[in-house]
Amino acid sequence: MNPRLTLITAGRVLRQIRSDHRTVALMLVVPCVLIGLLAWVFGDKPMVFDHIGPALLGVFPFVVMFIVTSIATLRERTGGTIERLMATPLGKADFMVGYAVAFGIMAIVQALVATAFAVWVCGLDVAGPVWVLVVVAVLDAVLGTALGLLASAFAHTEFQAVQFMPAFVLPQFLVCGLLQPRDQLPTFLSHLSDLLPLSYAVDAMGSVATKASPMGEVGPDLLIIGGWIAASLLLGSLTLRRQTE
């Protein structure tokens, strides 16, 4: 992997994102709107919002970044951009990591905006440090980016990329512990939950919400999420096709 080519790729993607105002709005505004709606729904039950708000603060950016990244990457491939880039010294790893860096920067911005909105506008109250909440939200968004890059390698159209969301996201949402504590799930689903990265994102957010010093529990969760990010990017680079089908 060439760091210079990776940074050039990341810069090109960031310029494209900046010029696409609808995509920027989707990444930055939609999570805030969803969190705001959640706070409104539980306006008379702030303890409920404080309980589920942190977990959804990780889930919403994860879902949004998955959709945006998978479609944007597929558009590059179906438009012939990747095929032209692969004819240059740019390698598959340069492309994947460049995209991950670009969308990772957007994920940081997204997490900062969403967390600030949840804490200072919606009144989300967490026991742990807010900066840890931001770190977990950023990694959740980057995880969505990495899985979106991986999913785009298996899709042939933008519609198919959207269809991958139920396969990649919804099963994780159902067994991550948000709807039912993971230790109360049926045995098979509990073991399945242990294998999926969103479970650890929700666990980490739960620790930040309830513990004043959560790093002892959050640290291992973040390592697992980081491992999933690295593995998704590696597998995505291996499955990236040089030619448009």
N, C-alpha and C positions, 0 to 999 in steps of 0.2 A: 504494500500500500504506500502511495506517495502522498505525504502530508500536504504538499503544495496543491496537487490536483484535487485532493479532498476538500481543501478550503475554497478552491475556485468553484467547485461544484456546489458547496454550501452557499457561497455568495450568490451564485446564479439563481438558486432556488429561493433564497430570501428576497431577491429583487422581484422574482415572479410573484411571490406571495404578497409583497408590498403593493404591487399593482393590481392585485385581485381583491378589491374591497369587500366583496361578499364572503370570500374565504376568511379574511381577517375578522369580519363580524361574526362568522360562524365559530371561530376559535375563541374569540375573546368575549363576545356578548352572550352567546347561547348558554354557557355554563352559569353565568351570573343570573340570567333570566330563570333558569331552572332552579337554582338555589333560592332566588327570590320568591318563586312560586311556592317552594317547599316551606320557606319561612312564613309565608302568608297563610298557607293551609293550617300550619300549627301555631298561628299567631297567639292563640289563647292557651297553648300548651308548650311553653318555651323549653321545658325539660325534654320533651319528645324531639324537638328540633335539635337541641344540644346533643342528643343521643345518636340520631341517625344523620345529622348534618355533616359531621366530619367524614363518615364513610362515603356519602354521596359526593362530597367535595373531591374525593379521589376517583369515584366511578364516572362522573360526568365528563371531566377532561379526558379520561381514558377512552371513553366511547367517541367523543368528538374527534380526538386526534387519530383514532383508528380509521374513522370514516374519511377524514380529510386526506390523510397520508395515503391510504390505499387507492383512492380515486386519483389523486394527483400523480402518484407514481405510475399508475396504469395509463393515464393520459399521456405521459412522457413516452411510454412504450408503444401505445397504439398510434401515436403521432409520428413515430419514427425517430424521436429524439435519442432514445437509448441506442438504437442501432447506429446512428451517426456518431454518437459519443464513443461507442465501443470500437469504432474504426480508428480512434485516436489512442494515444498512450494511456487513456483513462481505463483503469481496471474495474472489475466488478466491486471489489471492496471499497475502492475510492468512491464509486457511485453510491453504494449503500450507506457508508459512513458519512459521506457528504450530505445526503438527504437526512440522515439521523441528526447530524449537527444542526442543520438548518431548522428542522422541525423541533429539535431539542431546545433551541433558542426560543422558538415560539412557545414551546411548552413552559419554559421558565416564565415568560411574560404572562401566559395564560394562567399559570398557577398563582402568580403574584396578584393579578387582577381579581381572580375568583376568590382567593383567600381573603384579600383586603375587603372585598364586597361582603363576603359571608361574615367576617368578624366585626367590621366597623359600620356596616350598613344594616345587615340583618341581625346583628347582635349575637352571633354564634359564640358560645362560651365554652372554652376547653380548659382542662386542668393543666395540660402541659404547655411548653413554650410554643408560641405561634410560629417561630422559625422552623421548628421540627414539622409542624403541620404543612408549611410551604415545601419543605424538602420532600416529604412523602407525596404531596400533590404533584410536584415536578416529576418525580420518578414514575408515578402512575401515568402521567401524560406521555412521558418518553416510552413507557411500556406500550401504550396504545400506538405510538408512532412505530415502534419496532415490529409489533404484530401486524400493523397495517402494511408495512413494507413487505413482510413475509406473505401476507394474504394476496397482495397485488401480483405476486409471482405466479399465482395459480388461476388468476382471472383473465378472461379474454376481452371483456367489455366492462364499462363502468357499472352497468346494471349488475353484472356478476360480482363485482367488487362489493357493492352494497349488500348483495345476497350473502356474502361471506360473514356479515356481521352476526346473524343468528348462530352460525357455526362457531365463530371465534369468541363472541362476547356473551350472548344470552346464557349459555350453560354456566359460564363463570359467574354471571350475575345471580343465577338461581341458587348456586351452592356455595357462594363466597361467605355466607354468614350474615348477610344483610337482611334476608327474609326470615331465616331460622338459624339459631346458633349452630355452629358447625358440629359441636359435640352432641347435638340432638338430632342430627341427620341420620337416616338409615346407614348401616355400616358401609355399603358399597359407595354411596354418595359422599360419606365422610372421607373415605380413602381417596375418592376422585377429587374432592375439594382440596386435599393435601397436595395434589399434584399441580393445581392451577394457580397462576400468579396473582390473580385478582383477590384470592382468599387472603394472601399475605398483605396486600395493600389495604384491605378492609381491617385486618387485624392491627396493622400499624396505626391506622387512623383511630381505631378504637382505643389503643393504648394512649395515644396523644390526648384523646378526649377525656380519659378517666384518671390518668396518672400524672402527678406533678413532675416526676423524673422518669420519663418513659424510655430513655435510650437503651436500657438493658433489654427491653423486649422489642423495641423498634429496630435495633441494629440487625439482628438475624433476619427479620422480615425484609429489610432493605437489601441485604446481601442476596437473598433469594430472588427478589425482583430484579436486581442488577444482573444476576446470572441469566434470568430469562431474557432480559434485553440483549445481552451479548450473544446468547444462543440464537435468538430470533434473527439478529443482524447477520450472524455467520451463515445460518441456513438460508436466509434470504439471498445473500450474495452467491451461494452455491447454486441456487435454483434460478437465478436471474438469467433470462435468455438473451442472447446477443442479437437475435433476429426477431422481427415482428411477424407474428403468425397471422 
